[in-house]
Amino acid sequence: MPTPEPISPRSPRVTAARRLAKRNFRTKERLFIAEGPQAVREAVAHRGPTGEPTLVELFTTAEAAERHADIVAAARAGGARVHLAADTVLAEVSQTVTPQGLVGVCRFLDSPFESILAARPALVAVLAHVRDPGNAGTVLRCADAAGADAVVLTDASVDLYNPKSVRASVGSHFHLPVAVGVPVEQAVAGLKAAGVRVVAADGAGEDDLDDELDAGTMAGPTAWIFGNEAWGLPEETRALADAVVRVPIHGKAESLNLATAAAVCLYASARAQRAGRRA
């Protein structure tokens, strides 16, 4: 494999990549940063709706290029510009304290909400008022692991492409459709019209998840709404849902954090749906 060309720290390409730390530049360029071998590998394999490669540029140290030669070769074969970067250069474009040697510049991935509805999803996670990027990325990862069909981030939620969100998803950004900037009222109305039952997850919910599972109400298409980390879902959002369900606390814990609650809810629905298909 040809050796990547070294890149100067004063290169316009380095400056452009460094600017993607800021949301306004990401939005303007419709580009974001993915770091580390797992995320970059997923980016290399991903293609956009018209077949265009998602990874457009790769910065790699000499050590990482040798260790992950397969990823670098695949990136080059896919048409990405590959730059050999000194550790100091990689530190400039990276968003972590200890970069892992590979930093990719990727095209935006989000899908139109209408295309998600048209695919008749069976399991959807809706992030309403979620402000912490790490939590958003972790819920996306949970949705991916549970086999959800899509994730929706409302217009009141954090940026999907925040570097902390991308890192927390550990590559799941590239695995399932995600719609962004959808008003929660529009999200709920669209999902209901598509035949999806909308359930709000709330620690003070009237209904218990265990009771819902026993009653068989989770076997059909379901969208879970997850709220803000500190204050949950506002009343007007809860009122939009078909049901407001709490995860039961059987021990002495005061509550569950957002990502843990999301994992419990999504896996409960996924299991109920699989059991329903087998029945």
WOZI-V350921 format. One record per run of one state. SS is the DSSP state (H for helix, E for strand, L for the rest). FROM is the first residue (numbers start at 1). TO is the last residue. If there is no record, write none. Layout:
ss->SS from->FROM to->TO
ss->SS from->FROM to->TO
This chain:
ss->L from->1 to->4
ss->E from->5 to->6
ss->L from->7 to->11
ss->H from->12 to->19
ss->L from->20 to->22
ss->H from->23 to->29
ss->L from->30 to->30
ss->E from->31 to->35
ss->H from->36 to->45
ss->L from->46 to->46
ss->E from->47 to->47
ss->L from->48 to->52
ss->E from->53 to->53
ss->L from->54 to->54
ss->E from->55 to->60
ss->L from->61 to->61
ss->H from->62 to->67
ss->L from->68 to->68
ss->H from->69 to->77
ss->L from->78 to->80
ss->E from->81 to->84
ss->L from->85 to->86
ss->H from->87 to->93
ss->L from->94 to->101
ss->E from->102 to->107
ss->L from->108 to->112
ss->H from->113 to->118
ss->L from->119 to->122
ss->E from->123 to->127
ss->L from->128 to->132
ss->H from->133 to->146
ss->L from->147 to->149
ss->E from->150 to->154
ss->L from->155 to->162
ss->H from->163 to->169
ss->L from->170 to->171
ss->H from->172 to->174
ss->L from->175 to->176
ss->E from->177 to->182
ss->L from->183 to->183
ss->H from->184 to->193
ss->L from->194 to->196
ss->E from->197 to->201
ss->L from->202 to->206
ss->E from->207 to->208
ss->H from->209 to->215
ss->L from->216 to->221
ss->E from->222 to->226
ss->L from->227 to->227
ss->E from->228 to->228
ss->L from->229 to->231
ss->E from->232 to->232
ss->L from->233 to->234
ss->H from->235 to->238
ss->L from->239 to->242
ss->E from->243 to->246
ss->L from->247 to->257
ss->H from->258 to->278
ss->L from->279 to->279
